[in-house]
């Protein structure tokens, strides 16, 4: 029965929505900044999945090209973000988001 | 066949995503993230995006997850994870807001289609399933050449910023040393 199902782009969009929601909830729930970063990656992946699903549905290669740019932005974001986490950890010996509530050094 | 692959991959992706959020240990979270990324890569293959799937594995599953694991092991943050929640209504509110986001996406996606719902009459992306590197490269280096150049600048900025931030000698010559923020402040490392 499952094997006979026709997989339309809607299936991929629903999956991307679920993935994005899990990432958003995780970002709000978790306190460890590293895990919060991973949740951002989940949300970016949901966006990528949407782009590629639309590229297939509309026969437009632009959707796949934009995934490359998303990947570059994700890589840059992780590099800078992890550097910030390392800098905070040097100072505070902790990476919990609730403890970093002062803007002065 | 396509349906079976889709449902198996969807299960893997969602299980990995839940694992990222629910795992207590950051190392486990990173490994669950890897599961999700590989599942998404297989879905890219299903969607006739072979090159994107390969890049997903190379950049995300290798580089980014390894970077996460490096930082986790470097900092040793997997030892203590506080399980207590300081704000009482934080978690229920987060779940409610997350579900609100999902409802918003579904409602908006159901009503506002700026791309049009009809299938395009352009040529299929990858009819022979042999990879579409040529077409992708042609689009990337003609239509999106400026975006491509700007991503190069962005990467340089990110590398320089990462080096500057993670450098050990963070204190400038004239600036006074920062005052201790709380009682458990450890000794500052002078460079």
HADDOCK unambig.tbl for C-alpha pairs under 7 A between the chains (distance, minus, plus):
assign (segid A and resid 2 and name CA) (segid B and resid 3 and name CA) 6.47 0.50 0.50
assign (segid A and resid 2 and name CA) (segid B and resid 4 and name CA) 6.63 0.50 0.50
assign (segid A and resid 3 and name CA) (segid B and resid 1 and name CA) 5.73 0.50 0.50
assign (segid A and resid 3 and name CA) (segid B and resid 3 and name CA) 5.32 0.50 0.50
assign (segid A and resid 3 and name CA) (segid B and resid 4 and name CA) 5.54 0.50 0.50
assign (segid A and resid 5 and name CA) (segid B and resid 3 and name CA) 5.93 0.50 0.50
assign (segid A and resid 6 and name CA) (segid B and resid 3 and name CA) 6.68 0.50 0.50
assign (segid A and resid 7 and name CA) (segid B and resid 3 and name CA) 5.89 0.50 0.50
assign (segid A and resid 15 and name CA) (segid B and resid 10 and name CA) 6.80 0.50 0.50
assign (segid A and resid 17 and name CA) (segid B and resid 102 and name CA) 6.38 0.50 0.50
assign (segid A and resid 19 and name CA) (segid B and resid 14 and name CA) 6.59 0.50 0.50
assign (segid A and resid 19 and name CA) (segid B and resid 17 and name CA) 6.86 0.50 0.50
assign (segid A and resid 21 and name CA) (segid B and resid 98 and name CA) 5.67 0.50 0.50
assign (segid A and resid 21 and name CA) (segid B and resid 99 and name CA) 6.88 0.50 0.50
assign (segid A and resid 21 and name CA) (segid B and resid 101 and name CA) 6.75 0.50 0.50
assign (segid A and resid 21 and name CA) (segid B and resid 102 and name CA) 5.75 0.50 0.50
assign (segid A and resid 22 and name CA) (segid B and resid 17 and name CA) 6.61 0.50 0.50
assign (segid A and resid 22 and name CA) (segid B and resid 18 and name CA) 6.91 0.50 0.50
assign (segid A and resid 24 and name CA) (segid B and resid 98 and name CA) 5.94 0.50 0.50
assign (segid A and resid 25 and name CA) (segid B and resid 94 and name CA) 5.78 0.50 0.50
assign (segid A and resid 25 and name CA) (segid B and resid 95 and name CA) 5.76 0.50 0.50
assign (segid A and resid 25 and name CA) (segid B and resid 98 and name CA) 5.00 0.50 0.50
assign (segid A and resid 26 and name CA) (segid B and resid 21 and name CA) 5.08 0.50 0.50
assign (segid A and resid 28 and name CA) (segid B and resid 94 and name CA) 5.50 0.50 0.50
assign (segid A and resid 29 and name CA) (segid B and resid 91 and name CA) 5.61 0.50 0.50
assign (segid A and resid 29 and name CA) (segid B and resid 94 and name CA) 6.10 0.50 0.50
assign (segid A and resid 35 and name CA) (segid B and resid 26 and name CA) 6.31 0.50 0.50
assign (segid A and resid 35 and name CA) (segid B and resid 29 and name CA) 6.79 0.50 0.50
assign (segid A and resid 38 and name CA) (segid B and resid 33 and name CA) 6.99 0.50 0.50
assign (segid A and resid 52 and name CA) (segid B and resid 44 and name CA) 6.93 0.50 0.50
assign (segid A and resid 52 and name CA) (segid B and resid 47 and name CA) 6.89 0.50 0.50
assign (segid A and resid 53 and name CA) (segid B and resid 47 and name CA) 6.49 0.50 0.50
assign (segid A and resid 56 and name CA) (segid B and resid 47 and name CA) 6.01 0.50 0.50
assign (segid A and resid 56 and name CA) (segid B and resid 125 and name CA) 6.87 0.50 0.50
assign (segid A and resid 57 and name CA) (segid B and resid 119 and name CA) 6.36 0.50 0.50
assign (segid A and resid 58 and name CA) (segid B and resid 119 and name CA) 5.26 0.50 0.50
assign (segid A and resid 58 and name CA) (segid B and resid 120 and name CA) 4.93 0.50 0.50
assign (segid A and resid 59 and name CA) (segid B and resid 120 and name CA) 6.11 0.50 0.50
assign (segid A and resid 59 and name CA) (segid B and resid 122 and name CA) 5.98 0.50 0.50
assign (segid A and resid 59 and name CA) (segid B and resid 123 and name CA) 6.55 0.50 0.50
assign (segid A and resid 59 and name CA) (segid B and resid 124 and name CA) 5.36 0.50 0.50
assign (segid A and resid 59 and name CA) (segid B and resid 125 and name CA) 5.58 0.50 0.50
assign (segid A and resid 61 and name CA) (segid B and resid 125 and name CA) 6.79 0.50 0.50
assign (segid A and resid 61 and name CA) (segid B and resid 136 and name CA) 6.46 0.50 0.50
assign (segid A and resid 64 and name CA) (segid B and resid 52 and name CA) 6.88 0.50 0.50
assign (segid A and resid 65 and name CA) (segid B and resid 136 and name CA) 6.61 0.50 0.50
assign (segid A and resid 65 and name CA) (segid B and resid 140 and name CA) 6.21 0.50 0.50
assign (segid A and resid 69 and name CA) (segid B and resid 151 and name CA) 6.97 0.50 0.50
assign (segid A and resid 72 and name CA) (segid B and resid 151 and name CA) 6.72 0.50 0.50
assign (segid A and resid 75 and name CA) (segid B and resid 64 and name CA) 6.82 0.50 0.50
assign (segid A and resid 76 and name CA) (segid B and resid 155 and name CA) 5.95 0.50 0.50
assign (segid A and resid 76 and name CA) (segid B and resid 158 and name CA) 5.18 0.50 0.50
assign (segid A and resid 79 and name CA) (segid B and resid 158 and name CA) 6.60 0.50 0.50
assign (segid A and resid 79 and name CA) (segid B and resid 162 and name CA) 5.97 0.50 0.50
assign (segid A and resid 80 and name CA) (segid B and resid 158 and name CA) 5.93 0.50 0.50
assign (segid A and resid 80 and name CA) (segid B and resid 161 and name CA) 6.27 0.50 0.50
assign (segid A and resid 80 and name CA) (segid B and resid 162 and name CA) 4.86 0.50 0.50
assign (segid A and resid 83 and name CA) (segid B and resid 162 and name CA) 5.28 0.50 0.50
assign (segid A and resid 83 and name CA) (segid B and resid 165 and name CA) 5.62 0.50 0.50
assign (segid A and resid 83 and name CA) (segid B and resid 166 and name CA) 5.04 0.50 0.50
assign (segid A and resid 84 and name CA) (segid B and resid 165 and name CA) 6.17 0.50 0.50
assign (segid A and resid 86 and name CA) (segid B and resid 166 and name CA) 6.31 0.50 0.50
assign (segid A and resid 87 and name CA) (segid B and resid 165 and name CA) 6.40 0.50 0.50
assign (segid A and resid 87 and name CA) (segid B and resid 166 and name CA) 5.73 0.50 0.50
assign (segid A and resid 92 and name CA) (segid B and resid 185 and name CA) 6.54 0.50 0.50
assign (segid A and resid 105 and name CA) (segid B and resid 178 and name CA) 5.91 0.50 0.50
